[in-house]
């Protein structure tokens, strides 16, 4: 966004994409599990998405809730969390990070938000944070603002 603004793009024409999925990897070693760790291949496919290297938020939150995945948050809120279990690693946006991005949209008077994709948010409240927790986190911030670009 900063790059486009620096090139003269009108703020109200910029729309921030917010994912309801994560990108996953199979790590090369258990000794390195942070951001930028070496990986040997895409992550194992999830039960809903069925695609290697891609997990829906609904799959990620269930892995955290039921399968022992460890979540690591960025204390500075510069990026969303990542979660690790053994050799499996996934980086993603959670509802809290989606809210941070929505606040950025409002504070910078941007054109709005878009999601990719609706079907990978937790639409059945499988994880206990309500239906569509990522989308609703953005909606709450935008509803509480005077933002009219959405």
C-alpha positions as CSV (number, residue, x, y, z in Angstrom):
1,X,0.0,0.0,0.0
2,X,2.8,2.4,0.9
3,X,4.5,1.8,-2.4
4,X,1.3,2.5,-4.4
5,X,0.6,5.6,-2.4
6,X,4.2,6.8,-3.0
7,X,3.6,6.4,-6.7
8,X,0.5,8.6,-6.5
9,X,-2.3,6.1,-6.4
10,X,-5.4,7.5,-4.8
11,X,-5.9,6.0,-1.3
12,X,-9.6,5.5,-1.8
13,X,-8.9,3.3,-4.8
14,X,-6.7,0.9,-3.0
15,X,-8.3,-2.3,-1.5
16,X,-6.4,-4.4,1.0
17,X,-6.6,-8.2,0.4
18,X,-7.1,-10.2,3.6
19,X,-6.6,-14.0,3.4
20,X,-8.8,-16.6,5.1
21,X,-6.1,-19.2,4.4
22,X,-2.5,-19.8,5.1
23,X,0.5,-21.0,3.1
24,X,2.0,-24.2,4.5
25,X,5.4,-25.9,4.2
26,X,7.1,-29.1,5.3
27,X,10.2,-28.0,7.1
28,X,13.6,-29.4,6.3
29,X,14.6,-29.6,10.0
30,X,13.0,-29.4,13.4
31,X,15.9,-27.2,14.6
32,X,14.6,-24.2,12.7
33,X,10.8,-23.4,12.8
34,X,10.6,-19.6,12.5
35,X,9.8,-17.4,9.6
36,X,12.2,-18.1,6.8
37,X,13.2,-21.6,7.9
38,X,14.2,-24.0,5.2
39,X,11.5,-26.2,3.8
40,X,11.7,-29.3,1.7
41,X,8.2,-29.2,0.1
42,X,4.7,-27.8,0.4
43,X,2.8,-28.6,3.5
44,X,0.5,-31.6,3.7
45,X,-3.0,-31.0,2.2
46,X,-5.8,-30.2,4.6
47,X,-9.0,-32.3,4.8
48,X,-11.2,-29.5,3.2
49,X,-8.9,-27.7,0.8
50,X,-7.0,-30.9,-0.3
51,X,-4.2,-28.8,-1.7
52,X,-0.5,-29.1,-0.7
53,X,0.9,-25.9,0.6
54,X,-2.5,-24.3,1.4
55,X,-4.6,-24.6,4.5
56,X,-7.9,-22.8,5.1
57,X,-8.3,-20.9,8.3
58,X,-10.9,-23.5,9.2
59,X,-8.3,-26.2,8.9
60,X,-5.6,-24.1,10.7
61,X,-7.8,-23.3,13.7
62,X,-8.8,-27.0,14.0
63,X,-5.2,-28.0,13.9
64,X,-4.4,-25.6,16.7
65,X,-7.5,-26.6,18.7
66,X,-7.3,-30.4,18.3
67,X,-4.0,-31.5,16.9
68,X,-1.3,-29.8,19.0
69,X,-0.1,-27.1,16.7
70,X,1.8,-24.3,18.5
71,X,0.9,-20.7,17.5
72,X,3.6,-18.1,17.4
73,X,2.4,-14.5,17.4
74,X,4.3,-11.4,16.3
75,X,4.3,-9.1,19.3
76,X,4.7,-6.0,17.1
77,X,1.7,-6.9,14.9
78,X,3.7,-6.5,11.7
79,X,2.5,-9.9,10.4
80,X,0.0,-12.6,11.2
81,X,0.9,-15.7,13.3
82,X,2.4,-18.9,12.2
83,X,1.8,-22.4,13.6
84,X,4.0,-25.4,13.8
85,X,3.6,-29.1,14.5
86,X,6.6,-31.3,13.9
87,X,7.7,-30.7,10.3
88,X,4.5,-28.9,9.3
89,X,4.5,-25.1,9.3
90,X,1.8,-22.6,8.3
91,X,1.7,-18.8,8.1
92,X,-1.7,-17.1,8.1
93,X,-3.8,-14.2,9.3
94,X,-6.1,-14.8,12.3
95,X,-9.0,-12.6,13.4
96,X,-6.7,-10.3,15.4
97,X,-4.5,-9.6,12.4
98,X,-7.5,-9.1,10.2
99,X,-8.6,-6.5,12.7
100,X,-5.2,-4.8,12.6
101,X,-5.5,-4.7,8.8
102,X,-9.0,-3.2,9.0
103,X,-7.7,-0.5,11.3
104,X,-5.0,0.3,8.8
105,X,-7.7,0.6,6.1
106,X,-9.7,3.0,8.2
107,X,-6.7,5.0,9.4
108,X,-5.3,5.5,5.9
109,X,-8.7,6.1,4.3
110,X,-8.3,3.3,1.9
111,X,-10.9,2.0,-0.5
112,X,-11.8,-1.1,1.5
113,X,-11.0,-4.8,2.1
114,X,-11.5,-7.9,0.0
115,X,-11.3,-11.6,1.1
116,X,-9.9,-14.6,-0.6
117,X,-11.7,-16.8,0.0
118,X,-15.0,-16.8,1.9
119,X,-15.2,-20.6,2.0
120,X,-12.0,-21.0,4.0
121,X,-13.0,-18.9,7.0
122,X,-14.4,-20.8,9.9
123,X,-18.0,-20.7,8.5
124,X,-19.3,-23.4,10.8
125,X,-17.8,-22.1,14.1
126,X,-15.8,-25.2,14.4
127,X,-13.2,-23.5,16.6
128,X,-15.5,-21.5,18.9
129,X,-14.9,-18.0,17.8
130,X,-18.2,-17.6,16.0
131,X,-19.1,-18.0,12.3
132,X,-16.7,-16.3,9.9
133,X,-14.3,-14.9,12.6
134,X,-11.9,-13.3,10.2
135,X,-14.5,-11.6,8.1
136,X,-16.5,-10.5,11.1
137,X,-13.3,-9.0,12.7
138,X,-12.9,-6.7,9.7
139,X,-16.6,-6.0,9.7
140,X,-16.6,-4.9,13.3
141,X,-13.8,-2.4,12.8
142,X,-15.3,-1.0,9.6
143,X,-18.7,-0.8,11.3
144,X,-17.3,1.2,14.2
145,X,-15.6,3.7,11.9
146,X,-16.9,6.5,9.7
147,X,-15.4,4.7,6.7
148,X,-17.7,4.8,3.8
149,X,-15.5,3.2,1.2
150,X,-16.8,-0.3,1.7
